[in-house]
Amino acid sequence: MPSQNRSVAKARNTASSLCQGQGNGLRVLVVDPDRKVGDRVLKCLGDPDATIVFAGTAAEALERLTEASADLALIEADLPDGSGLDLAATLRAGKSAPQTLVMTDNLSVDRALAAMRAGAGDVVVKPIRANKQTREQLAQAVERVDQDRQRRSRYQRLRRVCKRMSSAREEVIEQVNILCNDLVSAYQDLANQMQQVVQTNEYACLAGQELDLEKLLRRTLEYLLEKVGPTNMAIFLPASADEYSLGGYVNYDSTTESHEVLLQLLADQAAPLVADRDGLVHITDNDTLEQWIGDDLGLLPDRHVVAFPCTHEGEALAIVVMYRDQAQPFGPGVLETCNSVGPMIGGYLGKVIRVHHRHIPELEDEEYWP
């Protein structure tokens, strides 16, 4: 009897130490009212690094698993607080499901089928002995544990790889978006440049060979009207220093009397201001228009105005002014056309002046437009 008490105490001490998670190898959960079963399972495993976590009931087993997960679970089919098969099914349905074996001393076909349905990998007949069959069953279970570990390890590696690939994919998408935006911008710039080339070629074909001033101005007005649409337009030429005279005009919607006064006003006030600018003037409000032409806003009310110098070798040889009702604003295409054609008009006017001066040498030192 004393010997038996010592054995029971030894088993309890062993189970207690194993429950504390000692060992770095296989973690085995043994659920059985008899604590000696844990020692027998450890003997059958033959693994000195294995850790036995003992539980006498299903509730205790679930509590143990909250402290640390198990790789292998051996569960008695008939537990004091319920069916071991139900516990096996619960464990197999968990996130970190261990390999499960059901232990029973009353093996039958029905019980074996029920154990398999509960997710058990095998059924071990009690009492547990270190015989060949039990060792093989546990060895196969350990092999399945290793396979589970390998699968989980591969899964974790794949998750890490997928995260890196997802991050790389997002970076690639961002770079592609930037590249696409750059390509769109480049295409738009190229399209604008091509449009400018087409427009300048059209104007060159129309007016490039004209050597007569009057015909050149008429060709220029015709070309601009075709590109801009119906509008009032005037071309002013330099008469002397800071003075401009009318070279040609188109009257779209102004009365004859007011138009003559307005043209003189534009020649006296607007043309010199535009000549001093490097680029195009685009006015879309009455306040700016009033600052531009002074107190005579009543001659040009509620109009949008576009004006630009036609320069050649740094000198404005003509000023083009276009204006129409604000209900018909000048769009971006009109502004691009004016910016493209302005220097060409100045160049052709310079050519006409050179030809004119070759035939009248005595006027070389005089003003261009007497």
DASUL-V951186 format. One record per backbone hydrogen bond with DSSP energy under -1.0 kcal/mol. CO is the residue of the C=O (numbers start at 1). NH is the residue of the N-H. Records with the same first field share a line. If there is no record, write none. Layout:
CO->NH + NH
This chain:
1->5
2->6
3->7
4->8
5->9
6->10
7->11
8->12
9->13
10->14
11->15
12->16
13->17
14->18
15->19
18->21
26->51
27->71 + 72
28->53
29->74
30->55
31->76
34->37
36->40
37->41
38->42
39->43
40->44
41->45
42->46
47->50
49->25
51->28
53->30
55->32
57->61
58->62
59->63
60->64
61->65
64->68
71->99
72->29
73->101
74->31
75->103
77->84
79->82
82->79
83->87
84->88
85->89
86->90
87->91
88->92
89->93
91->94
99->73
100->121
101->75
102->124
103->77
104->126
108->112
109->113
110->114
111->115
112->116
113->117
114->118
115->120
116->119
122->102
124->104
129->131
131->135
132->136
133->137
134->138
135->139
136->140
137->141
138->142
139->143
140->144
141->145
142->146
143->147
144->148
145->149
146->150
147->151
148->152
149->153
150->154
151->155
152->156
153->157
154->158
155->159
156->160
157->161
158->162
159->163
160->164
161->165
162->166
163->167
164->168
165->169
166->170
167->171
168->172
169->173
170->174
171->175
172->176
173->177
174->178
175->179
176->180
177->181
178->182
179->183
180->184
181->185
182->186
183->187
184->188
185->189
186->190
187->191
188->192
189->193
190->194
191->195
192->196
193->197
194->198
195->199
196->200
197->201
198->202
199->203
200->204
201->205
202->206
203->207
204->208
207->210
212->216
213->217
214->218
215->219
216->220
217->221
218->222
219->223
220->224
221->225
222->226
223->227
224->228
225->229
232->323
233->250
234->321
235->247 + 248
236->319
237->245
240->243
243->239 + 240
245->237
248->235
250->233
255->259
256->260
257->261
258->262
259->263
260->264
261->265
262->266
263->267
264->268
265->269
266->271
270->274
271->275
272->276
274->277
281->307
283->305
285->289
286->290
287->291
288->292
289->293
290->294
296->299
297->300
302->326
304->324
305->283
306->322
307->281
308->320
310->317
312->315
315->312
318->310
319->236
320->308
321->234
322->306
323->232
324->304
325->328
331->335
332->336
333->337
334->338
335->339
336->340
337->341
338->342
341->345
342->346
343->347
344->348
345->349
346->350
347->351
348->352
349->353
350->354
351->355
352->356
353->357
354->358
355->359
360->363
361->364
363->366
